[in-house]
């Protein structure tokens, strides 16, 4: 088996990318806390890597957490973890920046620092150690579980904020002042959060009493945001066949969402939708010319883009083939379907989330079943034969009949595809993906109790059994146990840093919690009162807490029809 250096050299030789100058005064290690294949699927990693390397003063290299067999070799050979591009030891960089997208990667943050011979706890690092920062969607809604390991968090959208951070870092480095002075300066920058300048106190029952900033530090951290999507080049900058999106050039054409689905953190963390212009989209697509003809359109709700039909048709007219992320059934029209068919795109994906009108009102995502079936019928007419549906279980107020309704929908889907197969001789493939609902911070469901893992597991077993009996429909699901762990970290507080470090050092999940007198239930499956101080309440994501409470009360009290306009609420002022 190749060693890690040879493995990286082979991977890099297969990349199509711009060559960068790595001899610049500031060396930045951009760490994706998982494997190369997963990290290069992250558009955020690619964009920040490009932004930093376009600075005159910063050389950015990528770092990944290799598979366990490579890690064992590094430990055996007593070699520190190194960068992908120049294979420089991680502890030789000036700044180490983690891009965090999933709670499951939290454990790899202290593990990465240990592999680099860097103290994982921020309080144990010296002025000579690298500055450790972290950003990503998870950081934006609740960075507290990993606060012990990080010097500075980038809260919100990082494209502009990262420039301010590096400007201050460059000036500080030239001044040769103490690192504490740099942190004091960075704490004044909107979108940057220095956790060591905030003290957290707790009640006897484990709930938070207060999050108190030190003297002169702002009590709230306002998230960074990009006003216009055209101002940032969020597209693939490095093409590689060794990734989930091999042979595709990704372009973000929608950021944020105004739908206000009550479970969706992406909606509330990036509340207002911004759309890339047709001209910008076509220009970014041209960068793929000669590399690939497949353009992947990325965003929270692609079909909600006001000019999606023009974008799709324009790309196809220029010789590109397109594919899309999940679509909203209500806004899919014939030109988009035609463009997908002309692109030989064989799959259409829609996320109904729930299968009954009652739960649609609870989650605030109403997709008429007739419209959903109509879109699938139109897709079949165009030989788009792979139909994917995404569902949630464990939604508040869910009843057995709501779970059964997912099975009923599967039966109805078969009645759509079977006649098509008889007429054409071509069999459509339907897949259902079912995930437990994980309550996330900064959403109206941040206070609700997640269902216990055993309850979720029983529902998943029921759905798999009943849908598999139908035949011709594939059903997959997330793990109830892993979803429970995700919920514990998602709504966790600063005390979980000790637990995460224990797990990183090989302690089991349950034992790590017991060692520090904590319980996963406290974070994952406990209903929280509205008056409780949440670990993330000092982060301002441009959504007022009153608005979240208003939306929470709607689902709790059965108040499912608006008495006021929730986009400009004059009665309560929450919006």
N, C-alpha and C positions, 0 to 999 in steps of 0.2 A: 504494500500500500504506500502511496506517495506521502511524504511528510507535508505539513501544512504550507510551508513555503512553496514547494513544487505545485501543490494543489491551487494555491492562489495565483501562481504564475500561469497555470493552464487556464484558469477562469478569466484572468485579465486578457490573455491573448485572444479570447473569443468576444471581447467587448468592442462595440463601436462607440467611441467617445472622443471628446476633445482632449488633447494632451495639455496638461497644466504644468506650470512652473512650481515645483515644490520647494524652491530655495527662496523663501520669503521670511521676514522677521518673526511672524507669528505662526506657530504651528498648531493646527486645530484638528483633533481626532473626533470624527463624527461616528458615534457608536450606535449601531442597531443591535439591541441586546438579544439577538437570535442569529440564525444562520444567514449566509450570503444569499441563498435562494429566496428566503423570505424578506430580507432587508432590501434587495433590489426590486422587490415588488412594491415597495413603498414609494409613492410619488413624493412624499414629504422629504425623505432622505435624499432623493435625487435633486430636488429643488434647492434645498439648503446647501448641499455639496457644491452645486453650480454657483449659487449666490456667493458663497465664501471664497471660492477660487477665482471669482471675477474681481475680488478686491485686490488692490495693489499690495496690501500689507499682510495678507493671510493666505496660507497654503493649507487646504483642507484634505485630509485623507480619511478613507473609510476604515472602520473596524467592525468586525462581526464576531459573534460568539460561535466558535466552531463546534462541530459535533463532538460527542463525548470521547471518541477514540483519539481525536486530535488533542483534546484537552489533556488526556492522560499522558500523551507523549510530551507535551509541554512541561507538565509537572515532573515527569520522570527525568527529563533532560534539564530541569531547573532553568527553563527559558521563560521570560515574561511574554505575555500576549503582545502581538505586534500588528502594525497597520497592513492594510491590503495592498496599497500602492507601492510603498518603498520598504515595507517590512521593518519599520522602525518600532522599537519598543514603545509601548503605550505610555510608559512613565516618562518618556522624553518629550512629550508634547506640552505645550503651554496651556491649552484648554482641551478638556474632554467633554464632549457634548453628547448626551444620550437622547436618541429619538425614540419616544415610548408610545406605543399604540395599543398595547394589550396589558391587562393586569397580570396575566400569566408570565410576562417578562420581567416583573419586578424583582424576582429572585436573582435574575441574571445581572442586575446592576451591582450589588456588592460582590457577586462572584467575579464579574469582569474586573473590578478594581483589585480584588485579591490576586487574580491571575496576572495582573500588571505590577504586582508588588507595591500597590498604593493602598494606604489604610482606607478601608471602606467607610468608616465613620468620619464625617466632616470635621468633628471636633478634635480628632486625633491627627489631622493633616497639618502640615507646617506651611510656611510661606514658600517653601521650595517645591512643594507638591503642585501638580497642575490644578488649575481652577476647574471644578466639576460643575457642569450645568446640565439641565434636562428640559426638554420640551416635547410637544405632541398633544394629541387630543386628550389623553388621560391626565396630563399635567394641567391642562386648562380647567378641568372640572374638579379634580381633587388630587393634589400632589402629596398630601400629608403622609401617607404610609411610607414614602421613600424620602421624607424630609431629612432624616438622619444622615443620608449619604450624599446629599447634593448641596452645593454652595449657593447656586442661583437657579431659579426656575424661570423659564420663558412661558408666560401665561398668555394664551390666545394664539393668534396667527403670527408666525415668527418672521415672515419675510422682511418686514421693516424693522422690527425690534432687534433682530440679530445684528443689524448694522450699527445700531446705537450701542449695543453691548460691546462689539469689537472696537468701535471708536474709543470708548472709555477704556477698554482694556489696553489698547495700543498706547494711549496717553499715559496710563498708569505704569505700564512696563518701562517706558522711557524715563519716568520720574523716579523709578526705583523705590517707591514708597512701600509701606507694609500692605499686605493683602487686605487687612481690615479696612484700610482707606478705600481700596477699590470696591469692596462690598458696600461700604457706606454710600459711595457714589452711585453704584448700580441700583441700590434700594430706592433711589429717587426717580428712576426711569419708569414711566408707565409701561406695563407689560412685563416687568421684571420683579421677582419675588425672592427675597433673601430670607429663608426660614429661620436662620439663627437670630434674627432681629425680632422675633415674635415668641412670646412665652405663652404656653398653653397650660391652663389649670383645670382640674377635674373635680366634680362632685364625688361624694362617697359611693354613689351608685355607678360610677364609671362614665357618666355623661360629662360633656364639657361645660365648665363654668364660664370660661372666657378665653379669648385669644387676644393677648395684649401686646401691642407693638412697643418697642423701646422708644425712648424719648427722641422726638424729631422724625420718627418713621410714620408713614401714612397708615391709617387703620385699615384701609381697603386697597386691594391691588386691582387696578383696572386692566382688563384683558386687551392685548393688542389686536388690531383689526386692519385688514386691507380694504380701503373704501371701494376701489375699482379693480375687478379681476383682470382687466386688460393691462394693469400696471405690473403684473407679475407673470413670469413665464412658467406656469405650472404645467409642465409637460415632461415626457421622458427625455432625459439628457444623456443617458448611457443605455445603449441597447445591448442586451445579452440574451442568448438562448437559454441560459440557466436560471430561469425565473418563472413565476406563475404566469406572467404575461409575455412569454417568449414571442418574438416576431410581431409585437404590437407596439405602436407609438401612442402612449396615453396623453390625453389632453383634458384638463379640468375645465369644463365649460359652465358649471354651476357650483357655487359655494353657498352654503347655508340653505335654509328652507323656511318658508312661511306657513307651512301646513300645521304646525303645532301639535303633532302627534305626541301624546302625553308621556310616552315611554322613551322618546328618542332624544338622546343627549346631543347628537349632531345638530338637531333642529335648534335647541335652546342655547347651546354653546356658540353657535354661529347663526343667530336668529334670523337676521334679514337676508333674503336671497340676493346674490349678485351673479350676473350673467356675463360670460365672455361674449364679445361682439362677434358677428359673423366674420368680419375682416381679420380679427386677431386669430380666430380659430383656424381659418384657412391658411394664414401665414405660418402658424405653428405646425400645421400639418405638413407644409412643404419641407420642413426640416427632416422629415422621414424619407424624403425622396431618395431613392437609391439604396435605402436600407430595408424598408418594408413598405408595403402598400396597405397594411392594416392599421386603422386608426381606432383607438378605444376611447370613447367619450365617457368622461368620469364626472360624477356629481351626485348630490343627494337625491335629486329628482330630475333626471335628464329630460324627460318629456314635458316638464313644466317650463323649460326654456322657451321664451316667447318666439324665438326664431329657430327652433329645433328642426323644423321641416326644411328651411332654407339651408341650414348648416349641413344636414344629412344629404340633401340633394346636391348641394355644391361640392361636397367631398367626393361623392360618387361620380359626378360629372368630370372631376379632375383625375379620375382613374384610381381613387382610393376605395378600399372596402372598409365598412364601419362596423363596429360592435358597440353595444351600450350596456351600462350598468342597469340596475333595476328600474323599471318604468312604472309610471302611474297610469292605471287603466283609463282613468277619466280623460287624460290629455294625449293619449296616443291617437294619431290620425294616419290616414292612408299614406301620405308622402313619406313618413318615417318608416312605416312597414315596407313600402316599396323599396326604399333605400337599403333597408336591412336585407331584403330578399335579393336585390341586385348585388349585394355584397357577399352573397352566399353565407350569410349569418344564419346558422341553423337553430339558434336558441333565443327565446324571449323569456324574460324573467319579470315577474310581478310579485309583490309582497302584500297579500291581503291582510296578513297578520292574524286576523280572527275571522270566524266563519258565520257569526250571527250578528244581526243588527244591534242587539242589546250591547254586545261587547264592542262593536264599532263605535258606539256612543261613548263607552267607557274610555277607549284609547284615543278617541277623536280622530279616527281614520275610517271614513265611510266610503267604501267602494261598492257600488251596486253590483250584485252578483250577475245580473243580466249583462252589464257592461263588460265585466271580466270575461264572461263566456264569449261575448261578441268579438273581443280582441283576439282570443285564442282561435276562434273560427276564421277570422280574417288572416291570422298568421298561418293557419293550415292551408288556406287557399293559395298562399304564396310559397308553399313548401318549406315553411319554417316549422320544423317537426319536433323540436325539443322545447317542451313547455315546463318552466320551473315556477314553483310556488313556495313562498316562505311564510311560515306561521309562527306565532308565539303561543306558549301555554303558560299557565300560572299567572294570567292577567287578573287584576283585582275583580272580584265579583264573578269569577268564572264558575260555571256550574257544569255538572256532568253532561248536560245536553249541549253545552257549548263545545265541549271536546268531541262529542259524537258528531257534531255538525261538520267537523273537519273530515271525518270519514264519509259523511253524506256528500260533501263537496267532491271528494275523490270519486265516488260513484257517478256523480253527474258529469265529471270530467271525462270519464270513460264513455259516456253516451255521446260525447262530442267527437272523440277521436276514432271510435270504432266504425261509424259510418264512413268517415274519411278513408280509413284503411280498406274498407270493402270497395269503395269507388275507385281508389287509385292504386291499391296494392302496396301502399307505402305506410308503414306503421309509425305513428308518432310516439315519442317517448315522454312520459310525464314524470316529474320528480317533485316530491314534497320534502322540504327541509323544515324541521320543527325545532325551535330553540326555546329554552326556558326564559321567561322574562326576568331580567336582572334590573332591579331599581337602581337608577343612576342619579348622581348629584346634579343639581341645576335643572331637574325636570319636575313636573308636578307629581311624579311617582317617587320622588326621593324619600318620602316619608313612609311609604307602604312597606309591609312585611313581605319578603320573598317567601314563596312556598317552601316548605322543608324538602330536602333532596329526595327523601323516600316517597313523598307525595308526587313530586315531579316524575320520578322514575316510574311509578305505577302508570301515570298518564302516558308517558313515552312508550312503555311496553304495550299498553292498550292500543295506541295509535299504530304502532308498527305491526302488531298482530292483525288488526282489522284491515288496514290498508293493504298489507301483503297478501291477504286472502283474496283480494280483488284481482290480483295479477295485473301485469302490464303497467304498474305504477311503482316507481322506486321511492322509498321513503328513508330518509336519513335524519339524524338528530344529533344535537350537542349532548354532552355528558351532564347529567344532573349534578354529579359531584363537582365537576370542574366549574359549572355555572354557579354553584354555591360558593366555591372559593373565589370566583370572580366578584361576586356580590360582597363578600367580606372585605376584599381589598378596595373595591370601588367606593364603599361608604366608610372606609377605615379612617382612623386618626393616627396621630404621630406615634402612638405606642406600638403600632404594628411594625415599626422599623426593627425592633429587637426580634420579633417573630420572623420577619423576612430574613434577617441575618442568620438566625438559627437554621432555617430551611436551607439557605444557601450553603451552610456548612454540613448538610446531610441529615439534619433532624427531620422526623416525619411531621406532617401538617399538624395533627392533633397534639403531638407531644410538644411542638414548638409553642403552641398557644398555652398549653398547661404550664409549661416552664415559667411563663411570665404572667400567670394568673389571669389570662384572657380567654374568651370563648368566641368562636366564629359566629354563634347564634346572635351574640350582642350586636354584631355589625350587619349580618345578612338577613336574618329572619325575624327581626324585632320591628314591630310597628312603632314609628317615632311620632311623638306629639309635635304639633306645629310650633310650639314655643321652645322646643329644644334647640340649643346652639349646635349647629352642625360643624364638622371639622373644616368645611369648605366655605362657610358663610362670609369669610373676609375676602373672597375672590369675587370680583365684579365682572360678570360676563355680559353686561348690558341688558340683563333681564331683571326686573325688579322682583324681590321676594314676594311682594303682594300679588303680583301677576301669577306666580307659581301657586300660591295658596288659593287664588281664585279658581284656577284650573283644577287643583286638587279637590276643592270643595264641590265642583261640578260633578266629578265622578263619584264622590262619596255620598252626596245627597240626592243623586239622581237628577241633578239640575243639568240636563243635557241640551237644552235649547237656550241660546243667548238672550238675556234680557237687555244686554248692552252690547255695543260693538267692541269686541275684545281687541281690535287693532288700534282703536282710539277711544279708550274707555273713559267717558266723561263722568260716570257715576262714582267710580271707585278710585280713579287716578292710578290704577295699577300698571297701566301700559304706558 
